[in-house]
């Protein structure tokens, strides 16, 4: 019985390691679509979002997403950099942008990737785990998050490994 448990554990670890390798690389955001239970569909970062997500061999990840054409009223951005921005400047800088980094784990059995957030633009994300179901298709990666009753699907295309 113990031998079977050990063999099963080793097989599961090998499967997780192979799946983990599929994530490694730099991915470009193709689309971000949110679907609500009542049938509504919206695009949190616009219909042509800009974004990158990176997964490395050491188990680190980072993600940045942005709505193109965000408003810029403070050309230099120095007020933001030095913590002297007005509420309007802060709102404009944050609206339509998300960024975080940390480490990641993959659970092949549930087809879930877990992002363990170490730093983020959204302070309440720090120290949390963001769970995403995943699907690979050719050179694309689909990540789906269920939040606030809606399912948000992000489609990423591999740029480099």
Secondary structure, 3 states (H helix, E strand, C coil): CHHHHHHHHHHHHHHHHHHHHHHCEEEEEEEEEEEECCCCEECCCCCCCEEEEEECCCCEEEEEEECCCCCCCCCCCHHHHCCCCCHHHHHHHHCCEEEEEEEEEEECCCCEEEEEEEEECCHHHCCCEEEEEEEEECCEEEEEEEECCEEEEEEEEEEEC
